[in-house]
Amino acid sequence: MSHIAHSHIDPHQDPNFDRSSPGASGVDQFIAAVSRQITQTAPGWWGTVRFMLRIGEDYAYIRLQDIYNPYRFLKQLEGAPPIRFDKRGFNPAILEKGDANPVRHYTAFLFVGFWTPPALGYLLLYFWEFLGYLRYRFHWSDEDIRSGVYGLHHGRLVRRYGPTILPALIARDLATR
């Protein structure tokens, strides 16, 4: 698993970033980055676990090693992850107005969907959105819910079939149609 500094890493500074397509949309860059991480993933269950831990940390700032400090852990979850992608090319149905990084919310619930049973995943999704509703002056985000539902579903599929299916799922459900 990578250990990434807590500062922002632009995808162009990511050693896995494909510099041959600098004008690519955010969704294309995300798919390419996930695909490269899959090629670096060992086969089998433990390879899949390491893959999920890495993308959880890289794209959603989920650092399980910080769970002993709940304040820090929750602060990271609401903050900016180390690697971000812009919203170009993403399906407008999952783009919350003002959110410049749709990958963060999706990846957080991809992670949740991988680790939790479906009912608990949906409970966490709606609880997290309810907390945001209170925090952001009574703004409910249907876009975040849709993104989270895709993440939960994709997480369960990755758990069952492995990470190699993820780029196709992202392209099918998160990219502009």
C-alpha positions as CSV (number, residue, x, y, z in Angstrom):
1,M,0.0,0.0,0.0
2,S,1.3,3.5,-0.8
3,H,2.0,6.0,1.8
4,I,1.1,9.4,0.4
5,A,1.7,12.7,2.0
6,H,-1.2,14.6,3.3
7,S,-0.8,17.4,0.7
8,H,-2.7,17.6,-2.6
9,I,-1.2,15.6,-5.4
10,D,-2.3,16.7,-8.8
11,P,-2.9,13.8,-11.2
12,H,-0.1,15.3,-13.4
13,Q,2.3,14.8,-10.4
14,D,1.1,11.2,-9.8
15,P,3.8,8.8,-11.1
16,N,1.0,6.7,-12.5
17,F,-0.6,9.5,-14.5
18,D,-0.6,9.0,-18.2
19,R,1.2,12.0,-19.6
20,S,0.5,11.0,-23.2
21,S,-3.0,12.3,-22.9
22,P,-2.8,15.7,-21.0
23,G,-6.1,17.0,-22.4
24,A,-8.0,13.9,-21.3
25,S,-11.2,14.5,-19.2
26,G,-11.2,13.9,-15.5
27,V,-13.2,10.6,-15.9
28,D,-10.8,9.4,-18.5
29,Q,-7.9,10.2,-16.3
30,F,-9.6,8.4,-13.4
31,I,-10.2,5.3,-15.5
32,A,-6.6,5.3,-16.7
33,A,-5.3,5.7,-13.2
34,V,-7.5,2.9,-11.8
35,S,-6.4,0.7,-14.8
36,R,-2.7,1.3,-14.1
37,Q,-3.3,0.5,-10.4
38,I,-4.9,-2.8,-11.4
39,T,-1.9,-3.8,-13.5
40,Q,0.2,-3.3,-10.3
41,T,-2.1,-5.4,-8.2
42,A,-1.2,-8.9,-7.1
43,P,-3.8,-11.5,-8.1
44,G,-6.2,-13.0,-5.5
45,W,-8.0,-11.8,-2.4
46,W,-5.1,-10.0,-0.7
47,G,-4.2,-8.2,-3.9
48,T,-7.8,-6.9,-4.1
49,V,-7.7,-5.9,-0.5
50,R,-4.5,-3.9,-1.0
51,F,-6.0,-2.4,-4.2
52,M,-9.1,-1.2,-2.3
53,L,-7.0,0.2,0.6
54,R,-4.8,2.1,-1.9
55,I,-7.6,3.7,-3.9
56,G,-9.5,4.5,-0.7
57,E,-6.5,6.4,0.5
58,D,-5.5,8.0,-2.8
59,Y,-9.0,9.1,-4.0
60,A,-11.1,9.4,-0.9
61,Y,-8.6,10.0,1.9
62,I,-9.7,6.9,3.8
63,R,-6.7,6.1,6.0
64,L,-7.7,3.2,8.2
65,Q,-4.5,3.6,10.1
66,D,-5.9,6.8,11.5
67,I,-9.2,5.3,12.8
68,Y,-7.8,5.3,16.3
69,N,-8.2,9.1,16.2
70,P,-11.9,9.6,15.2
71,Y,-11.6,13.3,14.9
72,R,-8.6,13.1,12.4
73,F,-10.3,10.2,10.6
74,L,-13.6,12.1,10.0
75,K,-11.8,15.3,9.2
76,Q,-9.8,13.5,6.5
77,L,-13.0,12.0,5.1
78,E,-14.6,15.4,4.6
79,G,-11.4,16.9,3.2
80,A,-9.6,16.8,-0.1
81,P,-7.9,13.4,-0.9
82,P,-4.3,13.3,-2.1
83,I,-5.2,12.6,-5.7
84,R,-8.0,14.5,-7.4
85,F,-9.7,14.5,-10.8
86,D,-11.8,17.3,-12.2
87,K,-15.4,16.8,-13.2
88,R,-15.0,16.9,-17.0
89,G,-16.5,13.9,-18.6
90,F,-18.5,12.7,-15.7
91,N,-22.2,11.9,-15.9
92,P,-24.1,15.1,-14.9
93,A,-26.5,13.0,-12.8
94,I,-23.7,12.4,-10.3
95,L,-22.2,15.9,-10.3
96,E,-23.2,18.0,-7.4
97,K,-23.1,21.7,-8.1
98,G,-19.9,23.1,-6.8
99,D,-18.2,19.8,-6.3
100,A,-14.9,19.9,-8.2
101,N,-13.9,16.3,-7.4
102,P,-16.7,13.7,-8.0
103,V,-14.2,10.9,-7.5
104,R,-14.0,11.4,-3.8
105,H,-17.6,10.6,-2.9
106,Y,-17.8,7.7,-5.4
107,T,-14.6,6.1,-4.1
108,A,-15.6,6.5,-0.5
109,F,-18.8,4.4,-1.2
110,L,-16.9,2.0,-3.5
111,F,-14.8,1.3,-0.4
112,V,-17.9,1.0,1.9
113,G,-19.6,-1.3,-0.7
114,F,-16.5,-3.5,-0.8
115,W,-16.3,-3.9,3.0
116,T,-19.9,-3.9,4.2
117,P,-23.1,-5.8,3.6
118,P,-25.5,-3.9,1.3
119,A,-28.0,-2.8,4.1
120,L,-25.2,-1.3,6.2
121,G,-23.7,0.4,3.1
122,Y,-27.0,2.1,2.3
123,L,-27.5,3.1,5.9
124,L,-24.0,4.7,5.9
125,L,-24.7,6.4,2.6
126,Y,-27.9,8.1,3.8
127,F,-26.4,8.8,7.3
128,W,-23.4,10.5,5.7
129,E,-25.7,12.6,3.4
130,F,-27.9,13.5,6.3
131,L,-24.8,14.8,8.2
132,G,-23.9,16.8,5.1
133,Y,-27.5,18.1,5.0
134,L,-27.1,19.5,8.5
135,R,-23.6,20.8,7.9
136,Y,-24.4,22.5,4.6
137,R,-27.5,24.4,5.7
138,F,-30.1,21.9,4.7
139,H,-28.9,21.1,1.2
140,W,-29.7,17.5,0.2
141,S,-27.7,16.1,-2.7
142,D,-29.5,13.6,-4.9
143,E,-26.3,13.6,-7.1
144,D,-24.2,12.4,-4.1
145,I,-26.8,9.7,-3.4
146,R,-26.6,8.5,-7.0
147,S,-22.8,8.5,-6.9
148,G,-22.8,6.7,-3.6
149,V,-25.3,4.0,-4.9
150,Y,-23.0,3.4,-7.9
151,G,-20.0,3.2,-5.5
152,L,-21.8,0.7,-3.2
153,H,-22.9,-1.5,-6.2
154,H,-19.4,-1.4,-7.8
155,G,-17.7,-2.2,-4.4
156,R,-19.8,-5.3,-4.1
157,L,-18.9,-6.4,-7.6
158,V,-15.2,-5.8,-7.0
159,R,-15.4,-7.9,-3.9
160,R,-17.0,-10.7,-5.9
161,Y,-15.1,-10.5,-9.2
162,G,-11.9,-8.6,-8.4
163,P,-10.7,-5.1,-9.5
164,T,-10.3,-5.9,-13.2
165,I,-14.0,-5.1,-13.8
166,L,-13.8,-1.6,-12.2
167,P,-12.7,0.5,-15.3
168,A,-15.6,-0.8,-17.3
169,L,-18.1,-0.1,-14.5
170,I,-16.7,3.4,-14.1
171,A,-17.0,4.0,-17.9
172,R,-20.5,2.6,-18.0
173,D,-22.0,4.4,-15.0
174,L,-19.9,7.5,-14.2
175,A,-19.0,8.8,-17.7
176,T,-21.1,11.2,-19.7
177,R,-23.5,9.2,-21.8
